[in-house]
Amino acid sequence: MTSNAIVFGWDRSLPGREQLSGKHFQDFVAYLQAQKAAGKIESFDPVLLEPHGGSVNGFFLIRGTSQQIAAIAESPEWIQHQIRAQLHLDGSGSWRAVVGPAVGERMKMWMEAIPK
């Protein structure tokens, strides 16, 4: 069982680069919309967190099959968006994740691994 989602998150825009961040946000949404329309991902949700003093203040949750997630994470377009984000966002990064019914499967594996 492999990942069926990617979380791409960030802390904040670097000072003086807020305009770049706003433009890239729009470009990234358009990119994800095109990926969804082409059937390359199942869905995505942009999430902005309320102020909380933490180091992640927003993220995109991108869902797909394990094959879709692997393909998008290895694509030149994805890598280019990651590089762009590093130039204007503090604390940007992406993590492969498990969501939906796969969480129950992963928890079952975890429970079975606990020493008895």
C-alpha positions in Angstrom: 0.0 0.0 0.0 1.5 3.3 -1.1 0.6 7.0 -0.7 -2.6 8.3 -2.3 -2.1 12.0 -1.6 0.5 14.7 -1.5 0.5 17.5 1.0 2.3 20.6 -0.2 2.6 23.1 2.7 4.4 26.3 3.6 4.9 28.7 6.5 4.7 32.2 4.9 5.9 34.3 2.1 9.4 35.6 2.4 9.3 39.3 3.2 9.3 41.3 0.0 8.2 38.3 -2.1 4.5 38.4 -1.3 3.6 39.4 -4.9 5.5 36.4 -6.2 3.7 34.1 -3.8 0.3 35.4 -4.8 1.1 34.9 -8.5 2.5 31.4 -7.9 -0.6 30.5 -5.9 -2.7 31.3 -8.9 -0.4 29.5 -11.3 -0.4 26.4 -9.0 -4.2 26.3 -8.7 -4.4 26.5 -12.5 -1.8 23.7 -12.8 -3.8 21.5 -10.4 -7.1 22.3 -12.2 -5.5 21.1 -15.5 -4.1 18.0 -13.8 -7.6 17.2 -12.5 -9.3 17.9 -15.9 -6.8 15.6 -17.6 -7.5 12.8 -15.1 -4.0 13.0 -13.6 -5.2 13.6 -10.1 -8.6 12.9 -8.4 -9.0 16.2 -6.5 -7.2 18.9 -4.6 -8.1 21.3 -1.8 -6.2 24.5 -0.9 -6.2 25.0 2.8 -5.3 28.2 4.7 -5.0 27.8 8.4 -6.2 30.4 11.0 -3.3 32.1 12.9 -2.0 29.6 15.4 1.7 30.3 15.9 2.8 27.1 14.1 5.2 26.6 11.2 2.6 25.4 8.7 0.1 28.1 7.8 -1.3 26.7 4.5 -1.2 23.6 2.3 -2.7 21.9 -0.7 -4.1 18.4 -0.2 -3.8 16.6 -3.6 -5.6 13.2 -3.9 -5.1 10.5 -6.5 -4.3 6.9 -6.9 -0.9 5.8 -5.8 0.1 5.7 -9.5 -1.2 9.2 -10.1 0.6 10.5 -7.0 3.9 8.9 -8.0 3.6 10.3 -11.5 2.8 13.8 -10.5 5.6 13.9 -7.8 8.2 12.9 -10.4 7.0 15.2 -13.2 9.1 18.1 -14.4 6.2 20.5 -13.9 5.8 19.5 -10.2 9.5 19.8 -9.6 9.5 23.3 -11.2 6.6 24.4 -8.9 8.6 23.1 -6.0 11.7 25.1 -7.1 9.6 28.2 -7.6 8.1 27.9 -4.1 11.5 27.7 -2.5 12.3 31.1 -4.0 9.5 32.9 -2.3 8.1 30.8 0.5 9.5 30.1 3.9 9.2 26.5 5.1 7.8 25.1 1.9 7.8 21.3 1.4 5.8 18.4 0.2 5.0 15.1 1.9 3.4 12.0 0.5 0.4 10.9 2.6 -2.3 8.4 3.1 -6.0 9.5 3.1 -9.5 8.0 2.9 -9.9 4.2 3.3 -6.2 3.7 3.0 -5.8 5.2 6.5 -7.7 2.2 8.0 -5.5 -0.2 6.1 -2.4 1.6 7.3 -3.6 1.7 10.9 -4.3 -2.1 10.7 -0.7 -2.7 9.6 0.5 -0.4 12.4 -1.6 -2.3 15.0 -0.3 -5.6 13.7 3.3 -4.4 14.1 2.9 -3.5 17.8 4.8 -6.0 19.9 2.5 -8.2 21.9 
